[in-house]
Amino acid sequence: MTYSMTESDLIPDPLESALSDPLDSEAVLSEDLQDDVEGAFSHVPVLAAEVVAALAPAPGKVYIDGTLGGAGHTRLLLEAGAAVYGIDQDPFALARAREAKLPGLTVLEGNYRDMAELLAGAGVTQVHGVLLDIGVSSFQLDDGGRGFSYHTDAPLDMRMSQSGESAYDVVNGYEEAELASIIYEYGEDRLSRRIARGIVYAREQAPIDSTVRLAEIIKRAYPGFSKGIHPARRTFQALRIHVNDELGALRDGLSAASALLAPGGRLAVISFHSLEDRIVKRFLLGDESLTPLTKRPVIAAEAEQVTNPRARSAKLRAAEKQSGQRSGTPGAA
Ligand SMILES: C[S@@+](CC[C@H](N)C(=O)[O-])C[C@H]1O[C@@H](n2cnc3c(N)ncnc32)[C@H](O)[C@@H]1O
């Protein structure tokens, strides 16, 4: 099976020209998603038209949405007549999706890194497309009890799946050097050692059990801070990435997705900061069975960036599986 789609279908001209730094760029860590999304009421799918153009959904086609979330993108695939297997690790997202009872959607609980096993359990070994819209959803950020936001006082949790080690365990249990390295590696914060030292000092007085207390401790490591982006943003991002092993899941998920694609099938990945985008870019360049659909990542048009702040840091990369890599028919066995 082959699909015909040209690059111009995927990248509208104004977007293409708006991209300044192509594949080789190592983009600076994006503005804080958390600050961007604060106040958003519900999850609006980013780069919706571009994702649909990249995945080319149609009646009879079968897709995996590895990050179901508020089912925004999934609805678009379903509206085009495709069937979708929607995966999420967040029990709250799953409950909402199940409640919606969307025709054509099969909801699967788990980590998208395990998509091969999850789909095999549903009798599916090959699909026409996979979407990953990685990171946290507006629902997760807006839910004050989850501990993702430093703007709302909440227990330090940050676990999307509600299982495993929480941010509380990391902040209160890890060695100073380990904390510093997480904050440096996943938050790219130059003051990582200072912040880690502050955390260790503070937890000796009393366990750090809330988002606001942690944010205050981090703020103290930035003595000159008065206004602008909160100093806690990078550390919160780092903890979230670590707690959910987001980069490990992305690496595994990309390999699993590539293996599940039928010849001509499409992979579309939306990332929100340079750490993720770098992994996606390198994967697409290194997987010989995939042909990138565009040289550069697609970014949101200005109008979308204005109406949906989450879109400001979004980058879409898409690729097509080469013919002859797999045989068989996508869908249920
Ligand atoms: C950015 S939101 C997706 C929003 C969705 N595309 C929409 O339009 O509504 C990311 C979702 O993916 C989930 N998620 C993130 N990492 C995951 C992983 N490794 N496995 C499964 N779900 C994951 C989160 O729980 C969240 O619900």
The ligand as an ORCA input file, in Angstrom:
! r2SCAN-3c Opt
* xyz 0 1
  C       0.003     16.403     25.252
  S      -1.168     15.316     25.831
  C      -1.947     14.678     24.388
  C      -3.107     15.484     23.952
  C      -3.885     14.888     22.796
  N      -3.079     14.779     21.608
  C      -5.124     15.706     22.516
  O      -5.221     16.301     21.442
  O      -6.001     15.774     23.365
  C      -0.176     13.993     26.313
  C      -0.935     12.815     26.879
  O      -0.094     11.693     26.735
  C       0.001     10.993     27.928
  N       1.338     10.430     27.978
  C       2.509     11.083     28.062
  N       3.528     10.221     28.032
  C       2.984      8.987     27.881
  C       3.517      7.676     27.768
  N       4.838      7.456     27.795
  N       2.663      6.660     27.617
  C       1.324      6.847     27.588
  N       0.757      8.061     27.706
  C       1.581      9.120     27.841
  C      -0.282     11.978     29.030
  O      -0.831     11.316     30.132
  C      -1.256     12.936     28.353
  O      -2.590     12.562     28.596
*
